[in-house]
């Protein structure tokens, strides 16, 4: 009989404690991506953010000869749409040369003979828009 009373009291206490409301915890998540890649003609807008070859980005991606960034480091306007030539993208089969990080450009800005075939938004998405 003593064991039944103890079991009932323990069960009752557990039920009572489970009914007490507890404050919700607020999660704090911080994600850092490190320094923006230093590439002479910009970098791809997807990990591992390798340097893009000359001719991948169109003139909209450069302000004063400097790349406006892509992916996590994009610092262009919110409604940005810029042209790229995705034949220079490894995801589209490109296997040619690409500059190394920190390499000096042979010229500032986009390639003079740039020919775009896709519009992108700076955050890694193809967008409808003019292609040249």
MARBA-3410 file (N, C-alpha, C, O; in Angstrom, 1 decimal):
132
0.8,-1.2,0.0,0.0,0.0,0.0,0.9,1.3,0.0,0.6,2.3,-0.7 ~ 2.0,1.2,0.8,2.9,2.4,0.8,3.5,2.7,-0.5,3.6,3.8,-0.9 ~ 3.8,1.6,-1.3,4.4,1.8,-2.7,3.4,2.4,-3.6,3.7,3.3,-4.4 ~ 2.1,2.1,-3.5,1.1,2.7,-4.4,0.9,4.1,-4.0,0.8,5.0,-5.0 ~ 0.9,4.5,-2.8,0.8,5.9,-2.4,2.0,6.7,-2.9,1.9,7.8,-3.4
3.2,6.2,-2.8,4.4,6.8,-3.3,4.3,7.0,-4.8,4.7,8.1,-5.4 ~ 3.9,5.9,-5.5,3.8,6.0,-7.0,2.7,7.1,-7.4,3.0,7.8,-8.3 ~ 1.6,7.1,-6.7,0.6,8.1,-7.0,1.1,9.5,-6.7,0.8,10.4,-7.5 ~ 1.8,9.7,-5.6,2.3,11.1,-5.3,3.3,11.5,-6.3,3.4,12.7,-6.7 ~ 4.2,10.6,-6.7,5.3,10.9,-7.7,4.6,11.2,-9.1,5.0,12.2,-9.7
3.7,10.4,-9.5,3.0,10.7,-10.7,2.2,12.0,-10.7,2.3,12.8,-11.7 ~ 1.6,12.3,-9.6,0.8,13.5,-9.5,1.8,14.7,-9.5,1.4,15.7,-10.2 ~ 2.9,14.6,-8.9,3.9,15.7,-8.9,4.4,15.9,-10.3,4.6,17.1,-10.7 ~ 4.7,14.9,-11.0,5.2,15.0,-12.4,4.2,15.6,-13.3,4.6,16.5,-14.1 ~ 2.9,15.2,-13.2,1.9,15.8,-14.0,1.7,17.3,-13.7,1.6,18.2,-14.6
1.8,17.7,-12.4,1.6,19.1,-12.0,2.8,19.9,-12.5,2.5,21.0,-13.0 ~ 4.0,19.4,-12.4,5.1,20.1,-12.9,5.1,20.3,-14.4,5.5,21.3,-15.0 ~ 4.6,19.3,-15.2,4.5,19.4,-16.6,3.4,20.4,-17.1,3.5,20.9,-18.2 ~ 2.5,20.8,-16.2,1.5,21.8,-16.5,1.9,23.2,-16.3,1.2,24.2,-16.7 ~ 3.0,23.4,-15.6,3.5,24.8,-15.3,4.1,25.3,-16.6,5.0,24.7,-17.2
3.6,26.5,-17.1,4.2,27.1,-18.4,5.6,27.6,-18.2,6.0,28.1,-17.1 ~ 6.4,27.4,-19.2,7.8,27.8,-19.2,8.0,28.8,-20.3,7.3,28.7,-21.4 ~ 8.8,29.9,-20.1,9.0,30.8,-21.2,9.7,30.2,-22.3,10.6,29.4,-22.2 ~ 9.3,30.7,-23.5,10.0,30.2,-24.7,11.4,30.7,-24.9,11.6,31.9,-24.6 ~ 12.3,29.9,-25.2,13.7,30.4,-25.4,13.8,31.0,-26.8,13.2,30.5,-27.8
14.5,32.1,-26.9,14.7,32.8,-28.2,16.1,32.3,-28.7,17.1,32.5,-28.1 ~ 16.1,31.7,-29.9,17.3,31.3,-30.5,18.1,32.4,-31.1,17.5,33.3,-31.7 ~ 19.4,32.4,-31.0,20.2,33.4,-31.6,21.2,32.7,-32.5,22.0,31.9,-32.0 ~ 21.1,33.0,-33.8,22.0,32.3,-34.7,22.8,33.4,-35.4,22.3,34.4,-36.0 ~ 24.1,33.2,-35.5,25.0,34.1,-36.2,25.7,33.3,-37.2,26.4,32.3,-36.9
25.7,33.8,-38.5,26.4,33.1,-39.6,27.4,34.1,-40.2,27.0,35.2,-40.5 ~ 28.6,33.8,-40.2,29.6,34.6,-40.9,30.2,33.9,-42.1,30.3,32.7,-42.1 ~ 30.6,34.7,-43.1,31.1,34.1,-44.3,32.5,34.5,-44.5,33.1,34.2,-45.6 ~ 33.1,35.3,-43.7,34.5,35.7,-43.8,34.6,36.9,-44.8,33.6,37.5,-45.2 ~ 35.8,37.1,-45.2,36.1,38.3,-46.1,35.6,37.9,-47.6,35.6,36.8,-48.0
35.2,39.0,-48.2,34.7,38.9,-49.6,35.9,38.4,-50.5,37.0,38.9,-50.3 ~ 35.7,37.5,-51.4,36.8,37.0,-52.2,37.4,38.2,-53.0,36.7,39.0,-53.6 ~ 38.7,38.2,-53.1,39.4,39.2,-53.9,39.8,38.7,-55.2,40.8,38.0,-55.4 ~ 38.9,38.9,-56.2,39.1,38.4,-57.6,39.1,39.5,-58.6,38.3,40.5,-58.4 ~ 39.9,39.4,-59.6,40.1,40.5,-60.5,38.8,40.8,-61.3,38.6,42.0,-61.7
38.0,39.9,-61.7,36.8,40.1,-62.5,35.5,39.6,-61.8,34.5,39.3,-62.5 ~ 35.6,39.5,-60.5,34.4,39.0,-59.7,34.5,37.6,-59.4,35.5,36.9,-59.9 ~ 33.5,37.0,-58.7,33.5,35.6,-58.3,32.1,35.1,-58.5,31.2,35.9,-58.6 ~ 32.0,33.8,-58.6,30.7,33.2,-58.8,29.8,33.4,-57.6,30.3,33.6,-56.5 ~ 28.5,33.5,-57.8,27.6,33.8,-56.7,27.1,32.5,-55.9,26.0,32.5,-55.3
27.9,31.5,-55.9,27.6,30.3,-55.2,29.0,29.7,-54.6,30.0,30.0,-55.1 ~ 28.8,29.0,-53.5,30.0,28.4,-52.8,30.7,27.4,-53.8,30.0,26.7,-54.5 ~ 32.0,27.4,-53.8,33.0,28.0,-52.9,33.4,29.4,-53.3,34.5,29.9,-52.9 ~ 32.6,30.1,-54.1,32.9,31.5,-54.5,34.2,31.7,-55.2,35.0,32.6,-54.9 ~ 34.5,30.8,-56.1,35.7,30.9,-56.9,35.7,32.1,-57.8,34.7,32.6,-58.2
36.9,32.5,-58.2,37.0,33.6,-59.1,36.4,33.3,-60.5,36.7,32.2,-61.0 ~ 35.7,34.2,-61.0,35.1,34.1,-62.4,36.1,34.6,-63.4,36.8,35.6,-63.1 ~ 36.1,34.0,-64.6,37.0,34.5,-65.6,36.5,35.8,-66.2,35.4,36.2,-66.1 ~ 37.4,36.5,-66.8,37.1,37.7,-67.6,36.1,37.4,-68.6,36.3,36.4,-69.4 ~ 35.0,38.1,-68.7,34.0,37.8,-69.7,32.7,37.2,-69.1,31.7,37.1,-69.8
32.8,36.7,-67.8,31.6,36.2,-67.2,30.6,37.3,-66.8,29.4,37.1,-67.1 ~ 31.0,38.3,-66.2,30.1,39.4,-65.7,30.1,40.6,-66.7,31.1,40.9,-67.3 ~ 28.9,41.1,-66.9,28.7,42.3,-67.8,29.0,43.6,-67.1,29.3,43.6,-65.9 ~ 28.9,44.7,-67.8,29.3,46.0,-67.3,28.4,46.5,-66.1,28.9,47.3,-65.3 ~ 27.2,45.9,-65.9,26.3,46.4,-64.8,26.9,45.9,-63.5,26.5,46.5,-62.4
27.7,44.9,-63.5,28.3,44.4,-62.3,29.5,45.2,-61.7,30.1,44.9,-60.7 ~ 29.9,46.3,-62.4,31.0,47.0,-62.0,30.7,48.5,-61.9,30.0,49.1,-62.8 ~ 31.1,49.1,-60.8,30.9,50.6,-60.6,32.3,51.2,-60.4,33.0,50.8,-59.5 ~ 32.6,52.1,-61.3,33.9,52.7,-61.2,35.0,51.6,-61.4,36.1,51.8,-60.8 ~ 34.8,50.6,-62.2,35.7,49.5,-62.4,35.8,48.5,-61.3,36.5,47.5,-61.4
35.0,48.7,-60.2,35.0,47.7,-59.1,33.7,46.8,-59.1,32.6,47.3,-59.4 ~ 33.9,45.6,-58.8,32.9,44.6,-58.8,31.9,44.9,-57.7,32.3,45.2,-56.5 ~ 30.6,44.8,-57.9,29.6,45.1,-56.9,29.3,44.0,-56.0,28.5,44.1,-55.0 ~ 30.0,42.8,-56.2,29.8,41.7,-55.3,28.7,40.8,-55.8,27.9,41.1,-56.7 ~ 28.7,39.6,-55.2,27.7,38.6,-55.5,27.4,37.7,-54.3,28.3,37.6,-53.5
26.3,37.0,-54.3,26.0,36.1,-53.2,25.9,36.9,-51.9,25.3,37.9,-51.8 ~ 26.6,36.4,-50.8,26.5,37.0,-49.5,27.1,38.4,-49.4,26.8,39.2,-48.5 ~ 28.0,38.7,-50.3,28.7,40.0,-50.3,28.1,41.0,-51.3,28.7,42.0,-51.5 ~ 27.0,40.7,-51.9,26.4,41.6,-52.9,26.1,42.9,-52.2,25.4,42.9,-51.2 ~ 26.5,44.0,-52.8,26.2,45.3,-52.3,25.7,46.3,-53.4,26.1,47.5,-53.4
24.9,45.8,-54.3,24.3,46.6,-55.3,22.8,46.9,-54.9,22.4,46.6,-53.7 ~ 22.1,47.6,-55.7,20.7,48.0,-55.4,19.8,46.8,-55.2,20.0,45.7,-55.8 ~ 18.7,46.9,-54.5,17.8,45.8,-54.2,17.1,45.3,-55.5,16.9,44.1,-55.5 ~ 16.9,46.1,-56.5,16.2,45.6,-57.7,17.2,45.3,-58.8,16.8,45.4,-60.0 ~ 18.4,45.0,-58.5,19.5,44.8,-59.4,19.2,43.6,-60.3,18.8,42.5,-59.9
19.5,43.8,-61.6,19.6,42.7,-62.6,20.8,43.0,-63.5,20.9,44.0,-64.1 ~ 21.7,42.0,-63.5,22.9,42.2,-64.3,23.1,41.0,-65.2,22.7,39.9,-64.9 ~ 23.7,41.2,-66.4,24.0,40.2,-67.3,25.3,39.4,-67.1,26.3,40.0,-66.7 ~ 25.2,38.1,-67.3,26.4,37.3,-67.3,26.5,36.5,-68.6,25.5,36.3,-69.3 ~ 27.6,35.9,-68.8,27.8,35.0,-69.9,28.0,33.6,-69.2,29.1,33.3,-68.9
26.9,32.8,-69.1,27.1,31.6,-68.3,27.8,30.5,-69.1,28.0,29.4,-68.5 ~ 28.3,30.7,-70.3,29.2,29.8,-70.9,30.6,29.8,-70.2,31.4,28.9,-70.4 ~ 30.8,30.8,-69.3,32.0,30.8,-68.5,31.8,30.3,-67.1,32.6,30.5,-66.2 ~ 30.7,29.6,-66.9,30.3,29.1,-65.6,30.5,27.6,-65.5,30.0,26.9,-66.4 ~ 31.3,27.0,-64.5,31.5,25.6,-64.4,30.2,24.8,-64.3,30.1,23.7,-64.8
29.1,25.4,-63.8,27.8,24.7,-63.7,27.2,24.5,-65.1,26.3,23.7,-65.3 ~ 27.7,25.3,-66.1,27.2,25.1,-67.5,28.3,24.5,-68.3,28.3,24.6,-69.6 ~ 29.3,23.8,-67.7,30.3,23.1,-68.5,31.6,23.8,-68.7,32.5,23.2,-69.3 ~ 31.8,25.0,-68.2,33.1,25.7,-68.4,34.2,25.0,-67.7,34.1,24.7,-66.5 ~ 35.3,24.7,-68.5,36.5,24.1,-67.9,37.7,24.8,-68.2,38.9,24.3,-68.0
37.6,26.1,-68.6,38.7,26.9,-69.0,39.4,27.5,-67.8,39.1,27.3,-66.7 ~ 40.4,28.4,-68.1,41.2,29.0,-67.1,40.3,30.1,-66.3,39.4,30.6,-66.8 ~ 40.7,30.3,-65.1,40.1,31.3,-64.2,41.2,31.9,-63.4,42.2,31.3,-63.0 ~ 41.1,33.2,-63.1,42.1,33.8,-62.3,42.1,33.3,-60.8,41.2,32.7,-60.4 ~ 43.2,33.5,-60.2,43.4,33.1,-58.8,43.0,34.3,-57.9,43.0,35.5,-58.3
42.6,34.0,-56.7,42.3,35.1,-55.7,43.5,36.0,-55.5,44.7,35.5,-55.4 ~ 43.3,37.3,-55.5,44.4,38.2,-55.3,45.1,38.6,-56.6,46.0,39.5,-56.6 ~ 44.8,38.0,-57.7,45.5,38.2,-59.0,45.1,39.6,-59.4,43.9,40.0,-59.2 ~ 46.0,40.3,-60.1,45.7,41.7,-60.6,44.9,41.6,-61.9,45.3,40.7,-62.7 ~ 43.9,42.4,-62.2,43.2,42.4,-63.4,44.1,43.0,-64.6,44.9,43.9,-64.3
43.8,42.6,-65.8,44.5,43.2,-66.9,43.8,44.5,-67.3,44.4,45.3,-68.1 ~ 42.6,44.7,-66.9,41.8,45.9,-67.2,40.7,46.0,-66.1,40.5,45.0,-65.4 ~ 40.2,47.2,-65.9,39.1,47.4,-64.9,37.7,47.2,-65.5,37.5,47.5,-66.7 ~ 36.8,46.5,-64.7,35.5,46.4,-65.2,35.3,45.2,-66.1,36.1,44.2,-66.1 ~ 34.2,45.2,-66.8,33.8,44.1,-67.7,34.7,44.0,-68.9,35.3,45.0,-69.3
34.7,42.8,-69.5,35.4,42.6,-70.7,34.9,43.5,-71.8,33.6,43.6,-71.9 ~ 35.7,44.2,-72.6,35.2,45.1,-73.6,34.3,44.4,-74.7,33.4,45.1,-75.2 ~ 34.5,43.1,-74.9,33.7,42.4,-75.9,32.7,41.5,-75.3,32.3,40.5,-75.8 ~ 32.2,41.9,-74.1,31.2,41.1,-73.3,30.0,40.8,-74.1,29.4,41.6,-74.8 ~ 29.5,39.5,-74.0,28.3,39.0,-74.7,27.5,38.2,-73.6,27.8,37.1,-73.4
26.5,38.8,-73.1,25.7,38.1,-72.0,24.6,37.2,-72.6,24.1,37.5,-73.7 ~ 24.3,36.2,-71.8,23.2,35.3,-72.3,22.3,34.9,-71.1,21.4,34.1,-71.3 ~ 22.5,35.6,-70.0,21.6,35.3,-68.8,21.6,36.6,-67.9,22.6,37.2,-67.7 ~ 20.5,36.8,-67.3,20.4,37.9,-66.3,20.3,37.3,-64.9,19.6,36.4,-64.7 ~ 21.0,38.0,-64.0,21.1,37.5,-62.6,20.8,38.6,-61.6,21.0,39.8,-62.0
20.4,38.3,-60.4,20.1,39.3,-59.4,21.1,39.7,-58.4,20.9,40.5,-57.5 ~ 22.3,39.1,-58.4,23.3,39.4,-57.4,23.3,38.5,-56.2,24.2,38.4,-55.5 ~ 22.2,37.8,-56.0,22.0,36.9,-54.9,22.0,35.4,-55.3,21.8,34.5,-54.5 ~ 22.3,35.2,-56.6,22.5,33.8,-57.0,21.3,33.3,-57.8,21.1,32.0,-58.0 ~ 20.4,34.1,-58.3,19.2,33.7,-59.0,19.2,34.3,-60.4,19.4,35.4,-60.6
18.9,33.4,-61.4,18.6,33.8,-62.7,17.3,34.6,-62.7,16.4,34.2,-62.1 ~ 17.3,35.7,-63.5,16.1,36.5,-63.5,15.7,36.9,-64.9,16.5,36.9,-65.8 ~ 14.4,37.2,-65.1,14.0,37.7,-66.4,14.6,39.1,-66.6,14.6,39.8,-65.6 ~ 15.0,39.4,-67.7,15.6,40.7,-67.9,16.3,40.7,-69.3,16.5,39.7,-69.9 ~ 16.8,41.9,-69.7,17.4,42.0,-71.0,18.8,41.3,-71.0,19.5,41.3,-70.0
19.1,40.7,-72.1,20.4,40.0,-72.3,21.0,40.7,-73.5,20.3,40.9,-74.5 ~ 22.2,40.9,-73.5,22.9,41.5,-74.6,23.7,40.5,-75.4,24.4,40.9,-76.4
END
